[in-house]
Amino acid sequence: MKKTITVKGIGTARTKPDRVVLNMTIETKNADYETAIREASAQIAELNAALEGAGYEKGALKTMDFNVHMNYEDARDENGMYRSVFAGYACFHTLKIEFDFTNELLSKTLSAIASCSAKPQFNLSFTVKDPSAIKRQLLESAAKNAREKAEILCAASGVSLGELVNIDYNWGDVNVFSPTNFARAKNESAAFGAMLDMDIAPDSIRSSDSAAFTWLIGGSDGD
C-alpha cells in the first residue's frame, strides 16, 4: 500500500481597495399606494439626474430591490390599549452605484447626492475591481504553503516527498471587501457633510482560503 501525506494549505492575501460600492435606500410613505410609488420614483429621478450631472453615464444607478408594503403604527384605543392601525404604504427602493476609488471621485459623487432633494440612507463599502485576482493569489499561496509544510514534515520524518496525487478544494465565498465602511442613516446631514471633507484611506482587504493536498511519500532513499 502506497504511503501518503495530506497537508492543508492556507492562502492569505492583503489587497488595497480600488473600487467603491455605494448602496442607497429611498423610503417614502403615503396613505395612497400610487402616491408613495410616485414620490419614490421622483426621488430616484433626482438622484439619476444629479449623478449624470457629476459625469456618470445614464443608467449607472442600478435597482437592487423594490418593495412596497402596508405600514402600521401603534395607537391607543378608547380603552387606553395599544393596537396596530393602518397608516398607509411604505415604499423602499434600494439602489447601487459602483466606481473607481479616489477621494476626489468619492467626494464628487457624494456632493452630487447631497445636492439633490432626495436624501437616501446609504452604506459605503470598499472592494476591488477584479476579485478573481485575489482568488488566484489565494490559491497560489495555499499551494505554496501546503508544499512547504509537507517538505518540512517529510524532512523531519526522514522520508521523501513524492508525486502530488490529489487536491481537495471546496469552492466557497472569499472576502473581497475592506473592513472600512461608512453609513449614513436617514436625516444625518451633519455626518454626511463631514464625509465630503474627509480623505478616506480604507483598510486593506484581508482574505484567506484553503485546500488539502496529498502527496506520495517514500523512504529516505526515495523508494
Backbone torsions as a table, in degrees:
resi	resn	phi	psi	omega
1	MET	NA	128.9	-179.1
2	LYS	-71.3	138.3	179.2
3	LYS	-91.5	143.4	-178.5
4	THR	-133.7	164.6	171.9
5	ILE	-131.4	133.0	179.3
6	THR	-117.2	127.7	-176.6
7	VAL	-130.0	137.4	175.5
8	LYS	-88.7	120.5	177.2
9	GLY	-97.4	135.2	-179.3
10	ILE	-115.5	123.0	178.2
11	GLY	-103.9	137.2	178.2
12	THR	-129.9	154.7	179.1
13	ALA	-153.0	144.3	171.9
14	ARG	-121.6	121.1	-172.7
15	THR	-126.3	138.5	178.1
16	LYS	-79.3	127.5	179.2
17	PRO	-63.5	142.7	176.6
18	ASP	-134.1	13.5	-175.9
19	ARG	-143.9	143.9	178.2
20	VAL	-114.1	136.1	172.9
21	VAL	-116.6	117.3	-178.3
22	LEU	-111.9	109.1	177.7
23	ASN	-99.0	131.5	-179.0
24	MET	-128.3	148.5	176.9
25	THR	-126.9	123.1	174.0
26	ILE	-97.5	129.1	179.3
27	GLU	-124.5	127.2	175.1
28	THR	-130.6	147.0	178.6
29	LYS	-132.3	138.3	178.6
30	ASN	-159.4	151.4	178.9
31	ALA	-66.8	-23.7	-178.9
32	ASP	-103.4	131.7	-176.8
33	TYR	-58.7	-52.8	-176.0
34	GLU	-65.6	-35.2	179.3
35	THR	-66.1	-40.8	178.2
36	ALA	-58.9	-42.4	179.5
37	ILE	-69.3	-41.5	179.4
38	ARG	-63.4	-39.1	179.5
39	GLU	-65.2	-39.8	177.4
40	ALA	-65.4	-43.2	179.3
41	SER	-62.1	-38.5	179.5
42	ALA	-64.9	-41.0	179.1
43	GLN	-67.2	-37.5	178.4
44	ILE	-66.6	-38.9	177.1
45	ALA	-61.9	-39.1	178.1
46	GLU	-65.3	-41.4	177.5
47	LEU	-62.4	-46.0	178.9
48	ASN	-59.1	-44.2	-179.5
49	ALA	-64.2	-40.7	179.9
50	ALA	-64.7	-41.2	-179.6
51	LEU	-70.8	-37.9	175.5
52	GLU	-63.4	-36.6	176.8
53	GLY	-66.3	-23.3	178.3
54	ALA	-88.1	1.4	175.5
55	GLY	107.1	0.9	178.6
56	TYR	-79.6	148.7	177.5
57	GLU	-69.7	153.0	176.2
58	LYS	-61.9	132.5	-179.2
59	GLY	91.2	4.2	179.7
60	ALA	-66.1	-29.9	179.0
61	LEU	-84.2	117.0	-174.5
62	LYS	-104.8	140.9	175.0
63	THR	-81.1	126.0	178.8
64	MET	-103.8	-30.9	-179.1
65	ASP	-160.0	142.6	177.3
66	PHE	-136.3	126.4	-175.3
67	ASN	-146.3	134.5	174.6
68	VAL	-127.1	127.9	177.6
69	HIS	-140.0	162.4	177.9
70	MET	-71.3	137.9	-176.2
71	ASN	-106.5	129.7	179.1
72	TYR	-120.4	146.7	177.5
73	GLU	-128.6	151.0	177.8
74	ASP	-81.0	134.4	178.6
75	ALA	-144.5	150.1	178.3
76	ARG	-81.7	138.8	174.8
77	ASP	-90.1	-172.8	-176.6
78	GLU	-65.1	-15.9	178.2
79	ASN	-97.4	5.1	179.7
80	GLY	80.8	9.4	179.8
81	MET	-94.2	144.1	178.2
82	TYR	-80.1	139.7	174.7
83	ARG	-146.9	157.9	-179.4
84	SER	-81.6	130.0	-178.5
85	VAL	-120.6	132.6	178.2
86	PHE	-61.5	126.7	-176.3
87	ALA	-119.9	11.3	178.9
88	GLY	116.4	-149.7	-175.7
89	TYR	-124.4	142.2	177.1
90	ALA	-114.7	127.3	-178.9
91	CYS	-112.6	125.0	178.7
92	PHE	-119.2	127.3	179.6
93	HIS	-127.6	113.6	-179.8
94	THR	-99.7	129.9	-175.8
95	LEU	-129.7	161.2	-178.9
96	LYS	-141.8	141.4	170.9
97	ILE	-135.8	139.0	179.3
98	GLU	-119.5	146.4	177.9
99	PHE	-158.3	160.2	178.7
100	ASP	-64.6	142.4	-175.2
101	PHE	-86.2	116.2	161.9
102	THR	-142.8	149.7	179.3
103	ASN	-62.5	-32.8	179.6
104	GLU	-65.0	-47.0	-179.1
105	LEU	-69.6	-36.6	177.8
106	LEU	-61.9	-47.4	179.6
107	SER	-63.0	-40.6	179.4
108	LYS	-63.2	-40.3	-179.5
109	THR	-67.5	-46.2	-179.6
110	LEU	-67.7	-33.8	176.3
111	SER	-63.9	-39.0	178.3
112	ALA	-63.1	-41.1	179.1
113	ILE	-66.4	-41.7	-178.7
114	ALA	-67.4	-24.1	-175.4
115	SER	-77.4	-17.7	-179.0
116	CYS	-98.4	162.6	-175.3
117	SER	-72.7	-19.8	175.8
118	ALA	-70.1	128.1	-178.5
119	LYS	-120.6	77.6	-174.9
120	PRO	-74.1	153.4	164.8
121	GLN	-73.6	145.4	178.8
122	PHE	-147.4	159.9	174.9
123	ASN	-133.1	127.6	-176.1
124	LEU	-109.1	125.7	178.0
125	SER	-131.2	158.9	-174.8
126	PHE	-119.1	133.3	-177.1
127	THR	-144.0	-157.0	179.1
128	VAL	-125.2	151.4	-179.3
129	LYS	-69.5	-33.7	-176.2
130	ASP	-121.9	83.7	180.0
131	PRO	-60.6	-28.1	-178.4
132	SER	-62.6	-27.6	178.7
133	ALA	-66.0	-38.8	176.7
134	ILE	-64.7	-43.9	-177.9
135	LYS	-63.3	-40.4	177.1
136	ARG	-63.1	-43.6	-179.6
137	GLN	-62.1	-39.4	-180.0
138	LEU	-65.3	-43.1	-179.5
139	LEU	-67.2	-40.0	176.6
140	GLU	-63.2	-41.2	179.3
141	SER	-66.1	-40.6	179.5
142	ALA	-64.7	-41.7	179.3
143	ALA	-64.1	-43.0	178.8
144	LYS	-65.3	-42.7	-179.9
145	ASN	-62.6	-42.1	-179.7
146	ALA	-65.4	-43.4	-179.0
147	ARG	-65.2	-40.4	178.2
148	GLU	-60.6	-43.6	178.9
149	LYS	-63.9	-43.8	-178.7
150	ALA	-63.0	-41.7	179.6
151	GLU	-64.5	-40.0	178.3
152	ILE	-64.9	-45.8	-179.2
153	LEU	-63.6	-42.4	180.0
154	CYS	-66.5	-43.1	179.1
155	ALA	-62.3	-41.6	-180.0
156	ALA	-69.5	-23.3	-178.1
157	SER	-98.0	-1.7	178.3
158	GLY	73.5	29.2	177.7
159	VAL	-125.5	168.4	-179.3
160	SER	-106.8	144.6	177.9
161	LEU	-84.1	126.6	-176.6
162	GLY	-103.8	-143.7	-175.2
163	GLU	-74.4	141.1	173.8
164	LEU	-73.9	124.4	-174.2
165	VAL	-115.3	-14.8	-178.6
166	ASN	-160.1	144.1	172.6
167	ILE	-128.8	124.6	179.5
168	ASP	-111.1	112.2	-176.8
169	TYR	-137.8	129.6	177.7
170	ASN	-105.4	114.2	179.5
171	TRP	-64.5	129.3	179.2
172	GLY	-148.7	179.5	179.9
173	ASP	-73.1	139.0	177.2
174	VAL	-116.4	135.4	-179.6
175	ASN	-66.4	126.0	177.6
176	VAL	-127.7	23.7	-179.8
177	PHE	-121.7	141.1	175.5
178	SER	-70.0	148.7	174.8
179	PRO	-69.4	-12.2	177.9
180	THR	-76.1	129.1	174.2
181	ASN	-148.3	164.1	179.4
182	PHE	-142.4	129.8	-179.0
183	ALA	-125.2	143.5	175.2
184	ARG	-120.4	117.0	176.8
185	ALA	-80.3	171.1	-178.0
186	LYS	-59.8	131.8	175.2
187	ASN	68.9	15.0	176.7
188	GLU	-87.6	69.0	-175.9
189	SER	-68.6	-32.9	-179.1
190	ALA	-65.2	-46.1	179.0
191	ALA	-64.8	-36.3	179.7
192	PHE	-65.6	-43.2	179.4
193	GLY	-63.7	-37.8	178.3
194	ALA	-64.9	-34.9	-179.4
195	MET	-62.9	-34.2	-176.1
196	LEU	-65.6	-25.9	-175.2
197	ASP	-99.6	2.3	-174.7
198	MET	-93.4	144.7	168.3
199	ASP	-95.0	113.0	-175.4
200	ILE	-92.5	131.2	174.6
201	ALA	-123.9	84.9	-175.6
202	PRO	-63.5	145.8	178.6
203	ASP	-65.7	156.4	179.1
204	SER	-64.5	151.4	175.4
205	ILE	-80.0	125.1	179.5
206	ARG	-105.6	118.9	-176.4
207	SER	-127.5	153.1	176.2
208	SER	-149.4	155.8	177.5
209	ASP	-157.9	163.6	-177.3
210	SER	-146.2	160.4	176.4
211	ALA	-155.3	153.4	178.8
212	ALA	-104.4	131.3	-178.1
213	PHE	-118.6	136.6	-180.0
214	THR	-120.6	128.5	177.7
215	TRP	-120.1	153.8	167.7
216	LEU	-75.0	149.2	174.4
217	ILE	-128.3	150.1	-179.4
218	GLY	-129.3	-178.2	179.2
219	GLY	-72.9	177.5	-177.6
220	SER	-63.0	-19.9	178.7
221	ASP	-91.4	3.8	178.4
222	GLY	93.5	-0.3	178.4
223	ASP	-75.9	NA	NA
